[in-house]
C-alpha cells in the first residue's frame, strides 16, 4: 500500500488576521472613541427615543445637516407619546428641509405602534417589523439601546472594513458591499460594548477614515490596516461608479393678487404626499414649446439618489378658469404655515424677494 503524504499550509488573509487580533483592534477602537467622540445631542443623556429619532434622521443625511433639526424635533416631540399624538401635517412641517419625507411618516407610524405596546421590542428581528426599520437601523437601535451584540454596516463601515482587510472585491453597489461585509463586521464586533463599538466604527469612517485623503497618521487602528501597509487606502472600497441620469424639469412662477400658485401632491403620492412645490409646466398643461417662450427667471440644480436634475423656473400668466387638480393659490402669509419641500422653500424665499406679487 502506498501512502501519499502532503501538508496543508494555511495562508493568513488580512480578514483572518483582523479576526485573530480582534481583541486588540476592539480595545484600540473603543479607547479612541471614548476619548474623541463628537458631543452629539443623541449621545447626551441617551434614550431609546433619541436613538430612534437620530437613526431615522441620519439615513442618507449628514450629521451637520441633522443637528439643528434634531434639536427642534426634540423640543416639539420630546417622546414617543407626544409624537404619536401629533398630526401628520405638524410632523411633516418639523421635518421640512430634511427630504426623504417617507422617513418622517414612518417615524410617526412607528411612534404610534410603540406606544401601543406594553414594552418596546428589544431584538433586531422585532424592530424590523416596525415601519421604516431595515437591518442597519434595527442593529443600531438594539445595540445602542439594549446592548444587543449585532453589528451595523453602512457606507462608513464598508470603507473601514475594506481598508482594514485590503478587500479588492469589485462591488456593484453599496448594498452588495454591505451584505458581503456583514459577517466580518459581526466577527470583529465587541460583544461587551456593541453599541459603543458600532458608533466607533461609524465615527472612525466619518472623522478619520475619510473617502478622500484619509487621516491615517492619527488613525487609532492603523497597525491593523492592510490597505495602509500597502500605501493605497484610497483604493478601497472598489465600488462601481453610480450611473447618474440627467433630468430636466420646467417649473412655473405664477403670481396673482398677492398669491403664489403652488402644487400640492396628493395624499397617496409615493414621495411628496401633501407637500407643496412650484408647479411643473405639465401641471398647467403647458407644452415645452410654449414654456420655452416664457421669461426664464432661475435655473436650479440638485441631485436625488441617482438623478441629476436641472429645474428651470419660468414666469407665466395666471391660468384662466378652474385650476387643475392639485394646484392651489397660497398667500405670502400662508407660505410659512404650509409644508414646502426643502429646495422649493429656498427657491420661493429667494424668488419672492426678486419677483414680489403685484
Secondary structure, DSSP 8 states (H G I E B T S, - for coil): -------------HHHHHHHTHHHHHHHHHHHHHHH----TTTTT--HHHHHHHHHHTTTS-HHHHHHHHHHHHHH--SHHHHHHS-HHHHHHHHTTS--THHHHHHHHHHHHHHTSSS---SHHHHTTSTT--HHHHHHHHHHHH--------HHHHHHHHHHTT---EESSHHHHHHHHHHHHHHT--SSSHHHHHHHHHHHHHHTS-SSS--GGG-TTGGG-HHHHHT-GGG-SEE-----EEEEEEEEE-EETTEEEEEE--TT-TTTTT-EEE-BTGGGT--HHHHTTS-EEEEEEEEETTEEEEEEEEE-----SS--TTEEEEEHHHHTTS-B-HHHHHHHHHHHHHS---
